[in-house]
Amino acid sequence: MPLPLDRVRLGFNEILEISKPRIVVLLVITAVTSMYAASKLVAGAPELDYLDYLHIIVAGALASAGSSALNHYYDKDIDPKMTRTSKRPIPSGRMKSSNVLLYGLIVSCISVIYGFFALNAVSAFFIAVGIFSYVVIYTVWLKRRHTSNIVIGGIAGSAAAWAGWAAATGSMDLLGFLVGFLVFVWTPSHFWCLAMKIKDEYAQASVPMLPVVIGMQKTSKFILGNTIILIPYSLILSFIPDGLGIVYTAIAAVSGGLMLVYHYRLTKNPTSEFAWKAYKVTAPYLTIIFVAVALDAAFHYPLF
């Protein structure tokens, strides 16, 4: 007997929700743009076709979806304590936790296997690193134990860019590593703004996010300090041998400068309301900077 259409639609919506589609899109963008940039900037890199990009999209999307589902499963006990997460499929009773666990494990494993055969072993390794970093290091080990949780957990985002770079070259060089590490350096400024916005919810769930532990004012200064590190780091990529060029440098300087302005203003007004405004400025930065990497590779004009 066929399933009613509404039931099928409901099941699809919940699978989509535990897969965190916005994170999937963001990480796929970093992987695809990195892959494209590597194919243009690295000497000897093979010419890519549409199928190559399809492979990194599928592998990256599966890896992100699977690890996100495992995050949902592990956080099933604290999600009901937070308004932002209380209506997720597990705490709301719309999905069984065992089904979410099974889905997460299967999809995560498929992503690594798919990456190995459709891309290459190095790319598959970085896909596995991303899953391990997000699920084990961030979700299981650090999130409930230490304020460094999101800082160290940011390596999961870097792994997506590294996987894309390695998919094009079969290896990892200095520029590829530094491009991917941009995600790691950006993550604290991005996520601490969100943590300031929902500080009370994290406190209620006993999650030691930075504003819960040291307060809003000090956290705003940490955000500003991290952005002060991020801007010169992003520009270093244009000054290393065979690095990025004028297009990337201009976009990185402008977008980083805008973040700096908002994060400085946040130190003067460290409220949840202004933190949300700063978050909305910080959030698009990663997409902008990786699109800039790809544009620079397409229209490469070296600084020197």
C-alpha positions as CSV (number, residue, x, y, z in Angstrom):
1,M,0.0,0.0,0.0
2,P,1.6,3.3,-1.0
3,L,2.3,5.9,1.7
4,P,0.1,9.0,1.9
5,L,1.6,12.0,0.2
6,D,1.5,14.1,3.4
7,R,3.4,11.4,5.3
8,V,6.1,11.2,2.6
9,R,6.4,15.0,2.6
10,L,6.6,15.1,6.4
11,G,9.4,12.5,6.4
12,F,11.4,14.4,3.8
13,N,11.1,17.7,5.7
14,E,12.4,16.1,8.8
15,I,15.4,14.4,7.0
16,L,16.1,17.8,5.5
17,E,16.0,19.5,8.9
18,I,18.4,17.1,10.6
19,S,20.7,17.5,7.6
20,K,21.0,21.3,8.3
21,P,20.7,22.4,4.7
22,R,22.1,25.9,5.2
23,I,25.3,24.4,6.5
24,V,25.4,21.9,3.6
25,V,25.1,24.8,1.1
26,L,27.9,26.8,2.9
27,L,30.3,23.9,3.0
28,V,29.6,22.8,-0.5
29,I,30.3,26.4,-1.7
30,T,33.7,26.4,0.1
31,A,34.5,22.9,-1.4
32,V,33.5,23.8,-5.0
33,T,35.2,27.2,-5.1
34,S,38.4,25.7,-3.6
35,M,38.3,22.9,-6.2
36,Y,37.9,25.4,-9.0
37,A,40.7,27.7,-7.7
38,A,43.1,24.8,-7.3
39,S,42.4,23.6,-10.9
40,K,43.4,27.1,-12.1
41,L,46.2,28.1,-9.8
42,V,48.1,24.9,-9.2
43,A,50.6,24.1,-11.9
44,G,49.9,20.7,-13.5
45,A,46.4,20.4,-12.1
46,P,44.1,18.6,-14.6
47,E,41.3,20.4,-16.3
48,L,38.0,19.7,-14.6
49,D,34.6,18.9,-16.1
50,Y,31.1,19.2,-14.7
51,L,31.1,15.6,-13.5
52,D,34.1,16.4,-11.2
53,Y,32.2,19.2,-9.6
54,L,29.1,17.0,-9.3
55,H,31.3,14.5,-7.3
56,I,32.5,17.1,-4.8
57,I,29.0,18.4,-4.4
58,V,27.6,15.0,-3.7
59,A,30.4,13.9,-1.4
60,G,30.4,17.3,0.5
61,A,26.6,17.4,0.9
62,L,26.5,13.8,2.2
63,A,29.3,14.5,4.7
64,S,27.7,17.6,6.0
65,A,24.3,16.1,6.2
66,G,25.5,13.0,7.9
67,S,27.6,14.8,10.6
68,S,24.7,17.2,11.2
69,A,22.4,14.3,11.9
70,L,24.9,12.8,14.3
71,N,25.0,16.2,16.0
72,H,21.2,16.1,16.3
73,Y,21.4,12.6,17.8
74,Y,24.0,13.4,20.4
75,D,22.4,16.7,21.5
76,K,19.0,15.1,21.9
77,D,19.2,15.6,25.7
78,I,20.0,19.3,25.7
79,D,18.0,20.4,22.6
80,P,14.7,20.5,24.6
81,K,16.2,23.0,27.0
82,M,16.8,25.6,24.3
83,T,14.1,27.4,22.5
84,R,16.1,27.5,19.3
85,T,16.4,23.7,19.2
86,S,13.4,22.4,21.2
87,K,11.3,21.9,18.0
88,R,13.9,19.8,16.2
89,P,12.7,16.4,15.0
90,I,14.0,14.3,18.0
91,P,12.9,16.5,20.9
92,S,9.5,17.2,19.2
93,G,9.0,13.5,18.8
94,R,8.8,13.7,15.0
95,M,11.7,11.3,14.5
96,K,13.1,8.5,16.6
97,S,16.6,9.1,17.8
98,S,17.7,5.6,16.6
99,N,16.6,6.5,13.1
100,V,18.6,9.7,13.2
101,L,21.7,7.9,14.4
102,L,21.3,5.3,11.7
103,Y,20.8,7.9,9.0
104,G,23.8,9.9,10.2
105,L,26.2,6.9,10.3
106,I,25.1,5.6,6.9
107,V,25.3,8.9,5.1
108,S,28.6,9.9,6.7
109,C,30.2,6.5,5.7
110,I,28.8,6.8,2.2
111,S,30.3,10.3,1.8
112,V,33.8,9.1,2.6
113,I,33.5,6.0,0.4
114,Y,32.0,8.0,-2.5
115,G,34.8,10.6,-2.1
116,F,37.5,7.9,-2.3
117,F,36.2,6.3,-5.5
118,A,34.7,9.4,-7.3
119,L,37.5,11.8,-6.2
120,N,40.7,10.6,-4.7
121,A,42.1,9.3,-1.4
122,V,43.4,12.6,-0.2
123,S,40.0,14.3,-0.7
124,A,38.3,11.4,1.0
125,F,40.7,11.8,3.9
126,F,39.8,15.4,4.4
127,I,36.1,14.6,4.2
128,A,36.6,12.1,7.0
129,V,38.6,14.7,9.0
130,G,35.6,17.1,8.6
131,I,33.1,14.5,9.9
132,F,35.4,13.5,12.8
133,S,36.1,17.1,13.8
134,Y,32.4,18.1,13.9
135,V,31.0,15.0,15.5
136,V,33.7,13.8,17.8
137,I,35.9,16.8,18.6
138,Y,33.3,19.5,18.7
139,T,29.9,17.8,19.5
140,V,31.1,14.9,21.8
141,W,34.3,16.2,23.4
142,L,34.4,20.0,23.6
143,K,30.9,21.5,23.2
144,R,29.8,20.7,26.8
145,R,33.2,20.9,28.4
146,H,35.2,24.0,27.4
147,T,34.9,27.5,25.9
148,S,37.3,26.5,23.1
149,N,34.5,24.3,21.7
150,I,33.7,26.3,18.6
151,V,37.2,27.4,18.1
152,I,38.6,23.9,17.7
153,G,35.4,22.7,16.0
154,G,36.0,25.2,13.2
155,I,38.5,22.8,11.7
156,A,35.4,20.9,10.3
157,G,34.7,23.8,8.0
158,S,38.3,24.0,6.9
159,A,38.2,20.3,6.0
160,A,35.5,21.0,3.4
161,A,37.8,23.5,1.6
162,W,40.8,21.1,1.9
163,A,38.7,18.3,0.4
164,G,37.8,20.5,-2.6
165,W,41.4,21.6,-3.2
166,A,42.6,18.0,-2.9
167,A,39.9,16.8,-5.3
168,A,41.4,18.9,-8.0
169,T,45.1,18.3,-7.3
170,G,45.3,14.9,-5.5
171,S,47.5,16.6,-2.8
172,M,47.7,19.6,-0.5
173,D,50.1,22.5,-0.9
174,L,50.7,25.7,1.2
175,L,48.1,27.9,-0.6
176,G,45.4,25.2,-0.4
177,F,46.1,24.7,3.3
178,L,45.9,28.5,4.0
179,V,42.8,28.9,2.0
180,G,41.0,26.2,3.9
181,F,42.3,27.5,7.3
182,L,40.4,30.7,6.6
183,V,37.3,28.9,7.8
184,F,39.0,28.1,11.1
185,V,40.1,31.7,11.6
186,W,36.7,33.1,10.7
187,T,34.5,30.7,12.8
188,P,35.0,32.2,16.3
189,S,33.9,35.7,15.2
190,H,30.9,34.2,13.5
191,F,29.7,31.8,16.1
192,W,30.4,33.9,19.2
193,C,28.1,36.6,17.8
194,L,25.4,34.0,17.6
195,A,26.3,32.8,21.1
196,M,25.9,36.3,22.4
197,K,22.4,36.4,20.8
198,I,21.3,33.2,22.5
199,K,23.5,33.3,25.6
200,D,20.6,32.7,28.0
201,E,19.6,29.5,26.1
202,Y,23.1,28.1,26.3
203,A,23.2,28.9,30.0
204,Q,19.9,27.1,30.5
205,A,21.4,24.0,28.8
206,S,24.7,24.3,30.7
207,V,26.7,24.7,27.5
208,P,29.9,26.7,28.3
209,M,29.8,29.0,25.3
210,L,32.1,32.0,25.7
211,P,29.5,34.6,26.7
212,V,28.0,32.3,29.3
213,V,31.4,31.8,31.0
214,I,33.0,35.3,30.7
215,G,30.1,37.6,29.9
216,M,29.0,39.7,27.0
217,Q,31.5,42.5,27.2
218,K,34.6,40.3,27.3
219,T,33.2,38.1,24.6
220,S,32.7,41.1,22.3
221,K,36.4,42.0,22.8
222,F,37.4,38.4,21.9
223,I,35.3,38.7,18.7
224,L,37.0,42.0,17.9
225,G,40.4,40.5,18.6
226,N,39.7,37.5,16.4
227,T,38.6,39.7,13.6
228,I,41.8,41.7,13.9
229,I,43.7,38.4,13.4
230,L,41.4,37.3,10.6
231,I,42.0,40.4,8.4
232,P,45.8,40.2,8.1
233,Y,45.6,36.5,7.8
234,S,43.2,36.7,4.9
235,L,45.6,39.2,3.2
236,I,48.6,37.0,3.7
237,L,47.3,34.7,1.0
238,S,48.1,37.3,-1.5
239,F,51.7,37.8,-0.4
240,I,53.0,34.2,-0.3
241,P,54.8,32.8,-3.4
242,D,52.3,31.9,-6.1
243,G,49.5,33.3,-4.0
244,L,46.2,35.0,-4.8
245,G,46.0,38.3,-6.6
246,I,44.4,41.7,-6.9
247,V,40.7,40.5,-7.2
248,Y,40.9,38.5,-4.0
249,T,42.8,41.1,-2.1
250,A,40.4,43.9,-2.8
251,I,37.3,41.8,-1.9
252,A,39.0,40.4,1.3
253,A,40.1,43.9,2.4
254,V,36.6,45.4,2.0
255,S,34.6,42.5,3.5
256,G,37.0,42.2,6.4
257,G,36.9,45.9,7.0
258,L,33.1,45.8,7.2
259,M,33.3,43.0,9.8
260,L,35.9,45.0,11.8
261,V,33.6,48.0,11.9
262,Y,30.7,46.0,13.3
263,H,32.7,44.1,15.7
264,Y,34.3,47.3,17.1
265,R,30.8,48.7,17.5
266,L,29.8,45.5,19.3
267,T,32.4,46.2,22.0
268,K,30.6,49.5,22.6
269,N,27.2,47.9,22.6
270,P,27.6,44.3,23.7
271,T,23.9,43.4,23.7
272,S,22.1,40.4,22.2
273,E,20.3,42.7,19.7
274,F,23.5,44.2,18.3
275,A,25.3,40.9,18.4
276,W,22.5,39.6,16.0
277,K,23.3,42.5,13.7
278,A,27.0,41.7,13.8
279,Y,26.2,38.1,13.1
280,K,24.2,39.0,10.0
281,V,27.3,40.9,8.7
282,T,29.7,38.1,9.7
283,A,27.7,35.2,8.2
284,P,28.0,36.1,4.5
285,Y,31.8,36.7,4.8
286,L,32.7,33.1,4.2
287,T,30.7,32.8,1.0
288,I,32.0,36.2,-0.2
289,I,35.7,35.3,0.5
290,F,35.5,31.9,-1.2
291,V,33.7,33.3,-4.2
292,A,36.6,35.9,-4.2
293,V,39.1,33.0,-4.3
294,A,37.3,31.5,-7.3
295,L,37.0,34.8,-9.1
296,D,40.7,35.5,-8.5
297,A,41.6,32.2,-10.0
298,A,39.4,32.9,-13.0
299,F,40.8,36.4,-13.5
300,H,44.2,36.1,-11.9
301,Y,46.2,39.3,-11.7
302,P,49.1,38.8,-9.3
303,L,50.1,41.6,-6.9
304,F,53.7,41.2,-7.8
